[in-house]
Amino acid sequence: MAVIEVSQLRKAYRGRGVLDGVDLTVGEGEIFGLLGANGAGKTTTVECCEGLRRADSGTVRVLGLDPVRQAHELRARIGVQLQETRLQDALRVGEALELYASFYPRPRDPADLATQWGLGGLRRTAFGKLSGGQRQRLFIALALVGNPQVAFLDELTTGLDPKARRETWELVREVRDSGVTVLLVSHFMDEVEALCDRAAVLDGGRIVASGTPRELIARAGVAGTLGFRPTAPLDLAELGRLPGVTGVTERDGRVEVTGTGGYADEVTRLLAGRGIVVTGLRIHERSLEDAFVTLTGRPDRAEQPDRAARTSRTDRPAVADPDRTAARRTR
């Protein structure tokens, strides 16, 4: 069952196109990654899905709802962690969680959520005194406090150290396993490769490839490298004829074999069959980062309209009912 359906989505800022016919489908209960260089249109795409930005054309449905026309109903069922967020410096962690919980009909328990995301001992700490990593965890917790069916997480682990990143990945898997569909926006390829069931690559305002991380790597035809020193004479031409092998070189007694698919298994099988022992074995695994560079034709590209055009609507870490929010502020 499709939870998010995007068809022919287009958006331009001041006459300069950012999205040019984006098609996207996210299934129920999966972690779906949206990849792209800075400024590629990732955030604009998800903001159209969240109802924070109106598309110029195309259709968007989230949980079967139009994010613009049915925004009030949709916002009670989704959680959003935005890329750029800010809270009042004096607001305490516990107060923020309780405030956001009050916006939803069936929220998570704020204390339990704080403990889950490593904020239990910080509930009385003011936002202004939190570290960058602590703020990031708070924003994620605020996105989940409404007990959403769909969670949009934009640059999930920015500012987190390696240990905190891996702990956060495990928590996101738990969120997915609880039945929540996650749309993860990221330019960290290792994060997408570790977390996502499927992913799509956005480049030049279009989706240029989609599938599982392994499928994206295979589609890009990215070559891996297997290097070693044989302890006995080896026929390099025979290596070059193996399935999947795209190149063989030898320099100063060291052999380098490049290839795709199961080429490494073919090479090791041949070596074992010839009784050849090797030393200094090194394997460079094909990665999603390699595939991304191949699919987009560049390691990074900065297209400024997507970032520059974002306005003050990106100052909220979770989406709440605006009518109820306004009413509470007037009390």
N, C-alpha and C positions, 0 to 999 in steps of 0.2 A: 504493500500500500504506500502510495506517495504522500508524504507529509508536506513537502515543499515542491511546488511546480512553477517554474519560470519559463516563459516562452517569448522569444523575440524581444527581450528587454532592451530598451534604448534610453540613453540619457546623455544630454550635452550641457555644458556650462559655458555661458557666454559664446555660444555658437561653436564651441569646440567639443567634439564627441568624446565621451569617456566609455560608454557602453554601446556596442554596435550589434545588437541581435543576440543577446545572451540567452542560451537555453540550458536549463538546469533542473534536475529531478533528484530529490533526496528521499530515501525510503524511511519508513518507520523504524525506530530503534537502532539506527546506525550513527556512527560518527563520520561525518562527511567533511572533507577538507577542501577549502577553496584557496588555491595557490596563485601567486602572482607577484611580480616585482612591485616595489613601492610605486604607487600611483597607477597601478594597472586597472583599478576599478573594483577591487575586492570589497572595500568598505561601502562604496556606493551601491553595489549589488545587494549586500545584506541590509543596508538601510532601507532599500526599497521593499525588501521582504518584511522588515520590522514595522513598516508604516511610517518611518521617520523621514522618508524622502519620496516624493511622487515621481514616478517614471514619466518620460515623455511619450512612450508608447510601449506596447507589449502587455502581457498579462502576468500577474503574480498571484499565486494562491498559497496560503499557509494554513494547514489544517482545514482546507476547503474554503477559507475565508479570504476576502479581498482586504489587504492590509490598510488600504486607505478608506474605503467605504464602510468597512466593518471593523475599524480600528478599536473601538471600545470593547467589543467582544473578544478580539484577538489578544489584546494586551493582558487580559486576565489569564491567558493560557500559554504565554511565552515568557522567557527570561532573557535579558540582554546584558552582556558585558561589553561596553563600548571601548574603542581603542583609546579615546581621550576622555578622561573623566575627572571630576573634582567634587569634593564635598566641603562643607564648612569646616575650617580647622578645629573649631571647638566641639564639633559633634563627636560623641564617643562611639566606639565600635558597636557596643550593645544597643545604643540609641538608634544608630543607623539601621541595624538589622530589624529592630522592633518597628521602626517607622515604615520601612519597606514592606514588612510582613503585613502591616495594617492595610496595605493597598489591595490585598488579594483575598478572595473568599475562603480559600483552603490552604493557608501558607504552611511552610515547614516551621518547626519549633526553632526560634532564633538561637537559643542556647545550644541546642544539639548541632545546628549548622555551624555555629562558631567553633565548637569543639572539633567537628569533622575537618574544618579547613584551617586548623591550627591557630585559631583566634580566641580560644577559651580563656586564656590568661590575659587577654588584651581588651576585654569587654568594657572596661572603665577607662581605656586609653583614648585620648583625643586623636582625631584623624590627623591633625597637624604634626603629631609626634610619631606617627608610624613611619617605618622605613619603606622604601619603594616596593620591596617584595611583600611586606605586610599589607600595603595598600592594594596591591594586585590581588592578593587572596581575598581581601574584603570585597572588592568589586565582583569577583566571581561568586562569592557567597550571596551578595545582594542579587545577582542575576538568578540565583537558584532558590531564594527564600520564598518565592511565590508558588513553589511546587509545580514548575512549568511542564508542559508536554514537549516543548521544543526550547532548546537553549542555544542562543547565538553567542559565541565566544570569539572576540576579535583580538588577535595577538595575545593569546592566553597566558604565556609565560614570560612576557617582557619584564625585565627587571628581577627575575628570579635566578638564584644561583643553581648550579647543576643538580645538587641534591634536592632542592625545593622543586625544580622542574620535574624530576622523575616522580616525586611524591604527588605532584599535581596531576601528572599523567595517570597515575593509578587511581586517583580520586575521580577523574573524568571517566575512566573506564567503569567505575562503580556507578556513576551517574547514568551512563549508557545502559548498564546492566539492570538498572532499576526501571528501565522502560522509556527514558527520556531520549529524544532524538537530538543530536548535537551537530550544529553547523559550525565548524572551526575555521576561522580565517587566520592564515599564518604565512609567513615567509621563511619559517624554520623548517627545512626539508626533513631533518631528522625527527622532528616532532610529528609531522604528518605521517611519515613512514612508520613511526612507532604506534600511533594512535588510530589512524583512520581506516575504516573499512573500505571506503572509496574516496576518491579525490578528483577534482577538476582543475585544470591549469588555465588561468585567464591571462590572455596576452593580446594587446591591441584592441581591447574592448570585446573580445570574443573568447569563447571556450575553445581551446585548440586541442584538448585531449581530456578524456575522463576515464575512470576505471579504478581498479585496486592499485595500490602503489606498485605491486609486481607487474601488473598489466601496463602501467605507464612506462615502467622501465623497459619492458619488452617492446612496447610500441615504438619507443624512441630508438631502439636498436643500439643501446649504449653498450660499448665493449668493456669487458673486464680484462684484467691483466694477471697472468700467472708467471712468476719468475723463479728460476732455480739454477743450480749448477749441477749438471749430471756428472756422475763419477765414472761413466763409461761413454764411449762414442755413441752419438745419437744422430739419426737421420732427420735433419730439419725439414726436408721435403716431405717426409712421411707425416711429420707433425702438421705441416701446412695443409695436408689433405683431409685432416680429421673434420667431422661435422662441427660446424659452429666456429671453427678457427678462422680468423680474418687476417692474421699476420704472425710471422715468426722471425725473430731477429736473434743474433748471437754476437756478443761482444766480450772479449777477454774471458771466454769460457762460461759466461752467464747467458742463459737462454731466456728470452721474454716472449711469451705467447699471448696474443690478444684474441678475444673472441666473444661470442654471445651465446645465449641459451645454455646448454649443458656442455660447453666446450671443456671446462675444467675436469669434468668427470671423464671425458674422452681422453684427455691428455694423461691423467693419472692411470687410467686403465691401460693405455699403451705402454707407459713406463713400467707398470707392474708386470705386464705380459712379456716385456723384454728383459725383466730382471734388473732394471737400471735404478740404482739408489741415487737420490738427489740430496743436496745440501742447500742451505740458505733459501728455503722455500718461502715465497711471499705471494700473497694473493690480494689484489685490489678488487674488492667487491663492487659491482655496479650499484649505484645508489640513486635515490630519487633526485638528489641534487644534480647528478650527472644527466639524468633524463630531463630535468627542468631546463638546463642549459641547452640541451639539444632541441627540445621542443619549442623553446622561445627564441633560440638563436643568439642568446646573450645571457650572462650571469646575472645581470641586474639592469633595470631601466627605470628612470625616474620620470614619470609623466605627471606633471604637477596638478592638472585640473582636479583630479579626484581628491587630493589632499587639501588643496587651497580652497576649494569650493565648499568644504564642510564648514558649517556655521555653528552657532551656539547650541544647536539641537544635539550636539555630541557631548553635552556636559552631564549626561545622566548615565550611571552605570547599570541601571535596570529600568525596564519600562513599566510604568505604573499607570493607573487610570488618571488622566489629567483632570477630569472633573472632580474626582474625589480628592486629588492632591490640592487643587485650588480651594476646595471647601475646608480642608483641614488647616490650610494656611491662614484662613480668615477667622478661625476660632480664637 
